Amino acid sequence: MYTTLLFDIDDTLLDFQDAEEQALNKLFVEMGVPLNETIKDAYKEMNRGFWRQHEQGTLSRQELLNTRFSLFFDTVGKKVDGPETEERYRYYLNQGHKLIKDGLAVVKRLSQTKELYVVTNGVSETQHQRLQQSGLAPYFQKFFISEEMGVHKPMKEYFDIVFDEIPHVDKKQTVIIGDSLTSDIKGGQTAGIDTVWMNPQNKPATEIQPTYQIRQLTDLYKILQEF
């Protein structure tokens, strides 16, 4: 039986796509730069590339945050201060706490019989604020946020800290739930625990194969009852 559940946050419990969309719209208005779908898609693709570099250990979190907007706005012919623009974007992003469908109900129900923990690569201030505003925070025993830890998913060192700080944890009774194959699922495999891939769009898996796949959060009930 799984007794310890490690939950990713963005696009697993909270709708990061919605939060990012709203934050980008407000930021670009403030910067006086028109934002159309082509520009938005170009930013998202560049940003995903930066985060992949971060996961691979070739780009620090601070360098990512300090430079992503200055590098991107260069491509549309506007010079901006990277850290200052990141701060404005972060202000808008912190306001985004829309839940994934059934997110609060599932977490509330599972917390009655399981121990729940947050495992996220997010920025500390942003994740704390969004967890509180969404109503999710009270149902978790502890938040493991990469910025506070100095390491990140999928690094073994990240999960070493997680297991060191969860009392009496049994890896055989622990599962990680997340939407990212390269961060959550690969991280879980590195840590030696079972994995649940949140895959609402039914994307094909890569060489990284999760233990389970779900299309919606309520699918967790069946997995947790059967195991």
Secondary structure, 3 states (H helix, E strand, C coil): CCCEEEECCECCCECHHHHHHHHHHHHHHHHCCCCCHHHHHHHHHHHHHHHHHHHHCCCCHHHHHHHHHHHHHHHCCCCCCHHHHHHHHHHHHCCCCCECCCHHHHHHHHCCCCEEEEEECCCHHHHHHHHHHHCCHHHCCEEEEHHHHCCCCCCHHHHHHHHHHCCCCCHHHEEEEECCHHHHHHHHHHHCCEEEEECCCCCCCCCCCCCEEECCHHHHHHHHHHC
